[in-house]
């Protein structure tokens, strides 16, 4: 029953709240910000407008965007060098999970002398950092999935090993978060679906994780309800501001809740994200029913207990069917083999990577490398447990 509980940060919510960005910088005494976003976003008209409006307010407004999805450690190194060269004093992390992770990592690593991998989320590695030199961070998500804006970690791939590493420090948590649903209106249905399922995976695995954290469970449950009520709506009508705001909230809630733990959905996802550049939310959605049915003996009573709140029949199969129907309605494939060539996959290698992933420890059932290999096999064939 011994646990350490931590809750997130200042969050400004509402349509067009991005107009308060300069106020956020002022609150944090940021005078030379680095605006971090990915190479796909930086040239979009709405992003150019935000950059134009804000760059005029500072003597130095630096932009860093030399990276894309599933970022590498080298991307962070390049950003840190740019940050130091331009004498920046804070980061505005703007975009999806990759942009937020890179921005947070740049703000963190700009004051460190050790390699980024020395701060992997293992034991108390984070204590190696000089926390006094971590620069302030403002996070502005443009997708509703990773929830990285309320997280104390960044997911970065080590190119040498091909493994996605979780870099952790409590002060990587952004000081101010701006949740503006207007920034997510142009998100495609495909990405709305994938990122929404990512948020669902965070809330669901956090709820099912075995550690003691009732507050996180309450947040995760409400996060699932918001996704159930809003994801299909936003998928079909991207301009529905209420649905978009609910999804942004649910995304931040998932990241807040999963300090309680994650599980095998993420263990299975991280290796295929790093090795094959499969979108993280998409892989989470694909693996979700296979992990749910594998864990059924341990989580059935918990799942049944929340079905009423989610307006589902009070049985495990009803919850599972909701997940399957949701994926179908979002045009998400059933199998890993539907999104990549699995004929020559080295499942022994992938299952070892999954077993060593930090998320594995949070799974409701203690799992072995062989269990994870079996889950990969089921996700390829489409057979539920």
Secondary structure in CASP SS format (residue, H / E / C, confidence):
PFRMAT SS
TARGET T0000
AUTHOR 0000-0000-0000
METHOD secondary structure of the structure
MODEL  1
X C 1.00
X C 1.00
X C 1.00
X C 1.00
X C 1.00
X C 1.00
X C 1.00
X C 1.00
X C 1.00
X E 1.00
X E 1.00
X E 1.00
X E 1.00
X C 1.00
X C 1.00
X C 1.00
X H 1.00
X H 1.00
X H 1.00
X H 1.00
X H 1.00
X H 1.00
X H 1.00
X H 1.00
X H 1.00
X H 1.00
X H 1.00
X C 1.00
X C 1.00
X C 1.00
X C 1.00
X C 1.00
X E 1.00
X E 1.00
X E 1.00
X E 1.00
X C 1.00
X C 1.00
X C 1.00
X C 1.00
X C 1.00
X C 1.00
X C 1.00
X C 1.00
X H 1.00
X H 1.00
X H 1.00
X H 1.00
X H 1.00
X H 1.00
X H 1.00
X H 1.00
X H 1.00
X H 1.00
X H 1.00
X C 1.00
X C 1.00
X C 1.00
X C 1.00
X C 1.00
X C 1.00
X E 1.00
X E 1.00
X E 1.00
X C 1.00
X C 1.00
X C 1.00
X C 1.00
X C 1.00
X C 1.00
X C 1.00
X E 1.00
X H 1.00
X H 1.00
X H 1.00
X H 1.00
X H 1.00
X H 1.00
X H 1.00
X H 1.00
X H 1.00
X H 1.00
X H 1.00
X H 1.00
X H 1.00
X C 1.00
X C 1.00
X C 1.00
X C 1.00
X E 1.00
X E 1.00
X E 1.00
X E 1.00
X E 1.00
X E 1.00
X C 1.00
X H 1.00
X H 1.00
X H 1.00
X H 1.00
X H 1.00
X H 1.00
X H 1.00
X H 1.00
X H 1.00
X H 1.00
X H 1.00
X H 1.00
X H 1.00
X C 1.00
X C 1.00
X C 1.00
X C 1.00
X C 1.00
X C 1.00
X H 1.00
X H 1.00
X H 1.00
X H 1.00
X E 1.00
X C 1.00
X C 1.00
X C 1.00
X C 1.00
X H 1.00
X H 1.00
X H 1.00
X H 1.00
X C 1.00
X C 1.00
X H 1.00
X H 1.00
X H 1.00
X C 1.00
X C 1.00
X E 1.00
X E 1.00
X E 1.00
X E 1.00
X E 1.00
X E 1.00
X C 1.00
X C 1.00
X C 1.00
X C 1.00
X C 1.00
X C 1.00
X H 1.00
X H 1.00
X H 1.00
X C 1.00
X C 1.00
X E 1.00
X E 1.00
X E 1.00
X E 1.00
X E 1.00
X E 1.00
X C 1.00
X C 1.00
X C 1.00
X C 1.00
X E 1.00
X E 1.00
X E 1.00
X E 1.00
X E 1.00
X E 1.00
X C 1.00
X H 1.00
X H 1.00
X H 1.00
X C 1.00
X C 1.00
X C 1.00
X E 1.00
X E 1.00
X E 1.00
X E 1.00
X C 1.00
X H 1.00
X H 1.00
X H 1.00
X H 1.00
X C 1.00
X C 1.00
X C 1.00
X C 1.00
X H 1.00
X H 1.00
X H 1.00
X H 1.00
X H 1.00
X H 1.00
X H 1.00
X H 1.00
X H 1.00
X H 1.00
X H 1.00
X H 1.00
X H 1.00
X H 1.00
X H 1.00
X H 1.00
X H 1.00
X H 1.00
X H 1.00
X H 1.00
X C 1.00
X C 1.00
X C 1.00
X C 1.00
X C 1.00
X H 1.00
X H 1.00
X H 1.00
X H 1.00
X H 1.00
X H 1.00
X H 1.00
X H 1.00
X H 1.00
X H 1.00
X H 1.00
X H 1.00
X H 1.00
X H 1.00
X H 1.00
X H 1.00
X H 1.00
X H 1.00
X H 1.00
X H 1.00
X H 1.00
X H 1.00
X H 1.00
X C 1.00
X C 1.00
X C 1.00
X C 1.00
X H 1.00
X H 1.00
X H 1.00
X H 1.00
X H 1.00
X H 1.00
X H 1.00
X H 1.00
X H 1.00
X H 1.00
X H 1.00
X H 1.00
X H 1.00
X H 1.00
X H 1.00
X H 1.00
X H 1.00
X H 1.00
X H 1.00
X H 1.00
X C 1.00
X C 1.00
X C 1.00
X H 1.00
X H 1.00
X H 1.00
X H 1.00
X H 1.00
X H 1.00
X H 1.00
X H 1.00
X H 1.00
X H 1.00
X H 1.00
X H 1.00
X H 1.00
X C 1.00
X C 1.00
X C 1.00
X H 1.00
X H 1.00
X H 1.00
X H 1.00
X H 1.00
X H 1.00
X H 1.00
X H 1.00
X H 1.00
X H 1.00
X H 1.00
X H 1.00
X H 1.00
X H 1.00
X H 1.00
X C 1.00
X H 1.00
X H 1.00
X H 1.00
X H 1.00
X H 1.00
X H 1.00
X H 1.00
X H 1.00
X H 1.00
X H 1.00
X H 1.00
X H 1.00
X C 1.00
X C 1.00
X C 1.00
X C 1.00
X C 1.00
X C 1.00
X C 1.00
X C 1.00
X H 1.00
X H 1.00
X H 1.00
X H 1.00
X H 1.00
X H 1.00
X H 1.00
X H 1.00
X H 1.00
X H 1.00
X H 1.00
X H 1.00
X H 1.00
X H 1.00
X C 1.00
X C 1.00
X C 1.00
X C 1.00
X C 1.00
X C 1.00
X H 1.00
X H 1.00
X H 1.00
X C 1.00
X C 1.00
X C 1.00
X C 1.00
X C 1.00
X C 1.00
X C 1.00
X C 1.00
X H 1.00
X H 1.00
X H 1.00
X H 1.00
X H 1.00
X H 1.00
X H 1.00
X H 1.00
X H 1.00
X H 1.00
X C 1.00
X H 1.00
X H 1.00
X H 1.00
X H 1.00
X H 1.00
X C 1.00
X C 1.00
X C 1.00
X C 1.00
X C 1.00
X C 1.00
X H 1.00
X H 1.00
X H 1.00
X H 1.00
X H 1.00
X H 1.00
X H 1.00
X H 1.00
X H 1.00
X H 1.00
X H 1.00
X H 1.00
X H 1.00
X C 1.00
X C 1.00
X C 1.00
X C 1.00
END
